[in-house]
Amino acid sequence: MKNSMKLPQKLMLLGAGELGKEFVIAAQRLGNYVIAVDRYADAPAMQVADCSEVISMLSADDLEAVVAKYKPDFIIPEIEAIRTEKLIEFEQRGITVIPTAAATNYTMNRDRIRELASKKLGIRTAKYDYATSEEELIAVSDEIGFPNVVKPVMSSSGKGQSVVKDKSEVEQAWKYAIANSRGDSQKVIVEEFIDFEIEITLLTIKQWNAPTIFCSPIGHRQERGDYQESWQPAEISDEMILSAQSIAKKVTDALGGAGIFGVEFFITKDEVIFSELSPRPHDTGMVTLISQNLNEFELHLRAILGLPIPNIEQFGFSASAVILATEQLDSIAFTGVAEALSEKDVDIRLFGKPNAHPYRRMGVALAKGNNILEAREKAKRAANQVKIIRND
């Protein structure tokens, strides 16, 4: 990939959620043409893209048709549920798949990336095993021990994840994981429960013709396996940061290609333990919309297009908190936005999703403060002020 690439480029985004929306904005600021593709109409990224298509991305025929129609220079997956073997075909025809078709295939399923990290690269991960039935899950849970964590091998934004405290909770964990599984998979992963001090995301930027670089680590908190708030910088030692960077580089070098990777770690008192990896902007990285000179979407774009990244400046204590729906609504409106924005160094992003259901992420509050605690409190306060109501 040459740094002298001409602009604009034609970018096809597979998955058009809130992360894709911010990526489209970044791409269009540099004049690129973006096609946003998703399984439903009026998805967030479609609202700002040059054009959009509604298809099943698990359908090889649908993918073939949309790629033939637009002939993109780049295919950029934003979600897991894609017929990844088709991406390999497109790459063989000369279309650049981000980060690569092989890397996308690896990372679409938690089992593949875990096998790569632990067995091929020798990286410390939580103990884990798999189950394809409730009976298998009971047996595997007994072997791993309780408490443990059960997740679908393929899901969106951590959905379907449960902490299982004892055998009585296994049945419900199986049902919840399968109900939230994306794609064709009827397989779950069972992990050792790690008693961590903090969970972090290390945004790792792999470039075509320049060294791999990193953002300041991002701390985050989850509920139901889904991100609720994040903050930057995470308060961990320089030694832990260097260890995380070394592991992230090892894994992303093995995957190849270019772009941003959200590499997640458990940080204990004594260890840095690899958790998961997403080969794209990460939901916890939305804090970079307020915390950095170049946010994660701009960094992803620059890495993809081979554009220089002279420096990443972190502005200080910053946080994000999600704005969640509490009920099923087919037509929505928001109140409390003015109140949320009345506080200094607070910003709001509303994603533009066409409908709501309980726990659906509808927006995010962003804040800066004099310390991490203040930034987190401001972000949570702003998020709580925004209410989602029926648009009558």
C-alpha positions in Angstrom: 0.0 0.0 0.0 1.5 3.3 -1.1 1.4 6.5 0.9 0.8 8.4 -2.3 -2.7 6.9 -2.7 -5.0 9.3 -4.6 -8.3 10.5 -3.0 -11.2 9.9 -3.1 -11.4 6.2 -2.6 -14.6 4.1 -2.8 -15.2 2.5 0.6 -17.8 -0.2 1.3 -18.8 -0.5 4.9 -20.3 -3.9 5.9 -22.4 -3.0 9.0 -23.8 0.5 9.5 -24.1 1.0 13.2 -23.0 3.9 15.4 -19.3 3.1 15.0 -19.7 3.0 11.3 -21.5 6.3 11.3 -18.5 8.0 12.9 -16.2 6.3 10.5 -18.2 7.5 7.5 -18.0 11.1 8.9 -14.2 10.8 9.1 -14.0 9.3 5.6 -16.1 12.0 4.0 -14.1 14.8 5.6 -11.3 13.6 3.3 -13.6 13.4 0.3 -14.1 9.6 0.1 -17.2 7.9 -1.3 -18.9 5.5 1.2 -21.5 2.8 0.6 -23.1 1.7 3.9 -24.5 -1.8 3.9 -26.6 -3.4 6.7 -29.5 -5.8 7.3 -32.0 -3.1 8.0 -32.9 0.3 6.5 -32.0 3.7 7.9 -29.2 2.3 10.1 -27.0 5.1 11.6 -24.1 5.1 9.1 -26.6 5.0 6.2 -27.8 8.5 7.3 -24.5 10.1 6.5 -23.1 7.8 3.7 -23.2 8.6 0.0 -25.5 5.6 -0.6 -26.8 2.5 1.2 -27.9 -1.0 0.6 -30.0 -3.4 2.7 -28.9 -7.0 2.4 -28.2 -10.2 4.4 -24.4 -10.2 4.9 -24.7 -13.9 5.7 -25.8 -14.4 2.1 -22.9 -15.0 -0.4 -25.2 -14.0 -3.3 -26.2 -10.7 -1.7 -22.6 -9.8 -1.0 -21.6 -10.7 -4.5 -24.4 -8.5 -6.0 -23.6 -5.5 -3.9 -19.9 -5.7 -4.6 -20.5 -6.1 -8.3 -22.8 -3.1 -8.3 -20.4 -0.7 -6.6 -16.9 -2.1 -7.3 -15.4 -0.7 -4.1 -11.7 -0.1 -3.6 -11.9 -1.2 0.1 -14.3 -3.5 1.9 -14.5 -2.5 5.6 -16.4 -4.9 7.9 -18.0 -3.3 11.0 -19.8 -6.3 12.4 -19.2 -10.0 13.0 -22.1 -11.6 11.1 -20.6 -11.7 7.6 -20.1 -14.6 5.2 -16.3 -14.2 5.6 -15.3 -16.8 3.0 -16.8 -14.5 0.4 -14.4 -11.8 1.6 -11.5 -14.0 0.7 -12.9 -14.3 -2.8 -13.1 -10.5 -3.1 -9.6 -10.1 -1.9 -8.3 -12.5 -4.5 -10.0 -10.3 -7.1 -7.9 -7.3 -6.0 -10.3 -5.6 -3.5 -8.6 -4.6 -0.3 -10.4 -6.1 2.7 -9.7 -4.5 6.1 -7.6 -5.5 7.9 -7.3 -8.6 5.6 -9.9 -11.3 4.7 -8.0 -13.9 6.7 -7.8 -11.6 9.7 -11.6 -10.9 9.5 -12.3 -14.6 9.3 -10.1 -15.2 12.4 -11.7 -12.5 14.5 -15.4 -13.0 13.6 -15.5 -15.9 16.0 -14.1 -15.8 19.6 -12.9 -19.4 19.3 -10.5 -18.7 16.4 -8.8 -15.6 17.9 -8.5 -17.4 21.2 -6.9 -20.4 19.5 -4.5 -18.1 17.7 -3.5 -16.2 20.8 -3.1 -19.1 23.2 -2.0 -22.1 21.1 -0.1 -20.5 18.2 1.4 -17.5 19.8 1.7 -18.7 23.4 -0.1 -15.7 24.9 -1.7 -16.0 28.4 -5.5 -16.1 28.2 -8.2 -17.2 30.5 -8.7 -21.0 30.6 -11.5 -21.8 28.1 -13.4 -24.5 26.3 -16.4 -24.8 24.0 -19.9 -26.2 24.1 -22.5 -26.8 21.4 -25.3 -28.0 23.7 -26.6 -27.4 27.1 -25.3 -30.8 28.2 -21.9 -30.0 27.0 -22.0 -26.6 28.7 -22.7 -28.3 32.0 -19.8 -30.7 31.6 -17.4 -27.9 30.5 -18.5 -25.6 33.3 -17.7 -28.3 35.8 -14.3 -28.7 34.3 -13.5 -24.9 34.1 -15.0 -24.4 37.6 -17.4 -21.7 39.0 -17.7 -18.8 38.6 -17.1 -18.8 34.9 -18.2 -16.6 31.9 -20.3 -17.9 29.1 -20.5 -16.1 25.7 -21.6 -16.9 22.2 -18.6 -17.4 19.9 -20.1 -14.8 17.6 -22.1 -11.9 18.9 -22.5 -8.1 18.6 -20.9 -5.8 21.2 -20.6 -8.5 23.9 -24.3 -9.4 23.9 -25.2 -12.8 25.2 -22.5 -12.9 27.9 -23.3 -14.2 31.5 -21.3 -14.7 34.6 -22.3 -18.1 35.9 -21.9 -18.5 39.6 -23.0 -22.1 40.0 -24.6 -25.1 38.2 -28.2 -23.8 38.7 -27.4 -20.9 36.3 -26.0 -22.9 33.4 -29.4 -23.5 31.7 -30.2 -19.8 31.6 -26.7 -18.9 30.4 -27.0 -21.3 27.5 -30.4 -19.9 26.4 -29.2 -16.3 26.7 -26.0 -17.0 24.8 -27.8 -18.8 21.9 -30.5 -16.1 21.8 -27.9 -13.4 21.3 -25.6 -15.4 18.9 -25.0 -13.8 15.5 -24.8 -15.7 12.3 -25.2 -19.5 12.0 -23.3 -20.4 15.2 -24.8 -22.5 17.9 -21.6 -22.6 19.9 -20.6 -21.0 23.1 -17.2 -20.4 24.8 -16.8 -20.9 28.5 -14.0 -18.9 30.2 -12.3 -19.0 33.6 -13.5 -16.0 35.6 -10.6 -13.6 36.1 -10.5 -11.6 39.3 -9.2 -8.5 37.5 -8.5 -5.0 38.9 -9.4 -3.3 35.7 -10.4 -4.3 32.1 -8.8 -2.2 29.4 -9.0 -1.7 25.6 -5.7 -0.9 23.9 -6.4 0.7 20.6 -3.7 -0.6 18.3 -3.1 1.0 14.9 -1.4 -1.2 12.4 -0.1 0.7 9.4 0.9 -0.4 5.9 4.3 1.3 5.7 4.9 2.6 9.3 5.3 1.1 12.7 2.4 -0.1 14.8 1.3 2.6 17.3 -1.0 2.7 20.3 -3.5 5.0 22.0 -3.4 5.6 25.7 -5.1 2.6 27.3 -8.9 2.9 27.9 -10.5 1.5 31.1 -14.1 0.2 30.8 -17.0 -1.3 32.7 -19.5 -3.8 31.3 -22.9 -5.0 32.3 -24.6 -8.0 30.6 -21.4 -8.3 28.6 -22.0 -4.9 27.0 -20.0 -1.7 27.5 -21.5 0.9 29.8 -18.8 3.4 30.4 -15.1 3.9 29.4 -12.4 6.3 30.5 -9.0 7.4 29.3 -6.2 7.1 30.4 -6.6 3.9 32.3 -4.7 4.0 35.6 -2.2 1.2 35.1 1.6 1.1 35.5 4.0 1.8 32.7 5.2 -1.8 33.0 1.7 -3.1 32.4 1.2 -0.8 29.4 4.4 -2.0 27.8 3.3 -5.6 28.4 -0.1 -5.0 26.8 1.5 -3.2 23.8 3.9 -6.2 23.3 1.0 -8.7 23.3 -1.2 -6.5 21.1 1.6 -6.1 18.5 2.3 -9.8 18.5 -1.4 -10.7 17.8 -1.9 -7.9 15.2 1.3 -8.8 13.4 0.0 -12.4 13.1 -3.2 -11.1 11.6 -1.6 -8.6 9.2 -3.2 -5.9 7.1 -3.8 -2.4 8.4 -6.4 -0.5 10.5 -7.2 -0.1 14.1 -7.7 -3.0 16.4 -9.5 -2.9 19.8 -7.4 -5.3 21.9 -9.0 -6.1 25.3 -7.1 -7.2 28.4 -7.7 -8.1 32.0 -5.3 -6.4 34.3 -4.7 -8.2 37.6 -2.3 -7.3 40.4 0.4 -9.4 38.7 -0.6 -10.1 35.1 -1.7 -8.7 31.8 -4.1 -11.3 30.3 -5.3 -11.2 26.7 -9.1 -11.2 26.5 -10.5 -10.4 23.0 -9.8 -8.5 19.8 -11.9 -6.6 17.3 -10.3 -5.7 14.0 -12.1 -2.3 13.8 -13.0 0.7 16.0 -14.1 -0.4 19.4 -17.3 0.7 21.3 -15.2 1.6 24.4 -13.1 3.8 22.1 -15.9 6.2 21.6 -14.3 8.1 24.5 -11.7 9.2 21.9 -14.3 11.5 20.3 -13.5 13.9 23.2 -10.1 12.6 24.5 -7.7 12.8 21.5 -6.7 15.0 18.7 -7.4 12.1 16.3 -10.3 9.9 17.4 -10.3 6.1 16.7 -12.3 6.5 13.5 -9.9 9.0 12.0 -7.0 6.8 13.0 -8.7 3.8 11.4 -9.2 5.7 8.2 -5.7 7.0 8.0 -4.2 3.6 8.6 -6.5 2.1 5.9 -5.6 4.7 3.3 -1.9 4.8 4.2 -2.0 8.4 5.4 0.5 9.6 8.0 -0.2 9.7 11.7 2.4 12.2 13.0 1.2 12.1 16.6 -1.6 11.0 18.8 -2.3 13.6 21.5 -4.3 12.6 24.6 -6.0 15.6 26.1 -6.3 14.3 29.7 -8.9 12.8 31.9 -11.9 11.8 29.8 -14.9 9.5 29.9 -17.9 8.1 28.1 -21.2 6.7 29.3 -23.9 5.0 27.2 -27.4 6.2 26.8 -29.6 3.2 26.9 -33.2 2.6 25.9 -35.5 1.1 28.6 -38.5 0.1 26.6 -39.7 -1.0 23.1 -40.4 2.1 21.0 -41.0 2.2 17.2 -40.7 5.9 16.9 -38.4 7.8 19.3 -37.5 11.3 20.5 -35.1 12.5 23.2 -35.5 14.9 26.1 -32.9 16.3 28.5 -30.3 17.0 25.8 -30.1 20.7 26.7 -29.7 19.9 30.4 -26.9 17.4 29.6 -25.1 19.9 27.4 -25.3 22.7 30.0 -22.3 21.4 31.9 -18.8 22.4 30.9 -16.7 19.9 28.8 -19.7 17.6 28.1 -20.8 16.5 24.7 -23.6 14.1 23.4 -23.8 11.8 20.4 -27.2 10.5 19.5 -26.9 7.6 17.0 -30.1 8.0 15.0 -31.3 4.4 15.4 -34.9 4.2 14.1 -36.3 2.3 17.0 -35.6 1.2 20.6 -35.7 -1.8 22.8 -34.5 -2.4 26.4 -30.8 -2.0 26.8 -30.3 -0.8 23.2 -27.5 1.7 23.0 -29.0 4.9 21.6 -26.3 7.4 22.3 -23.3 8.3 24.3 -22.3 11.1 26.7 -18.7 12.3 26.6 -16.9 14.4 29.3 -13.6 15.8 30.4 -12.6 16.5 34.0 -9.8 17.3 36.4 -9.4 13.6 37.2 -10.9 10.3 36.0 -13.5 10.2 38.8 -14.8 13.7 37.9 -14.9 12.8 34.1 -16.8 9.6 34.8 -19.3 11.2 37.0 -19.9 14.0 34.5 -20.4 11.5 31.7 -22.8 9.3 33.7 -24.7 12.4 34.9 -25.2 13.6 31.3 -26.2 10.2 30.1 -28.8 9.9 32.8 -30.3 13.3 31.9 -31.1 12.2 28.4 -34.4 10.3 28.2 -35.8 8.3 25.3 -39.5 8.7 24.7 -42.2 7.9 22.2 -42.3 10.4 19.4 -46.1 11.0 19.2 
